[in-house]
Amino acid sequence: MNALTGMEKFSHLEDKIYLTIEYAKKLRDEKERLEVEVEGLRRDTATAIADKRIADEKVAALLAERDSIQLKVEAMLEAIASIDEEVAQAARG
């Protein structure tokens, strides 16, 4: 067996410590990047929710307007139909 000397063991331990430090730095940087990304996603989500509320309100207003127009058109068609009947009776009469 090839036994390591004291300096070789120390050097090996030193390498492991530096690798661990670099790994910890990398994890910290990644954590910071993810925190920024999460904050951006939270802002985007809040904006999307607000936009959805506005869109829902517009859809509700447009549906109400459509119903109102539909009632007016139906009333006009009924008026036209009654005029047609009156004209037809007058022509016969």
PyMOL commands that set and color helices and strands:
alter all, ss='L'
color gray80, all
select helices_A, chain A and resi 6-92
alter helices_A, ss='H'
color red, helices_A
deselect
rebuild
show_as cartoon
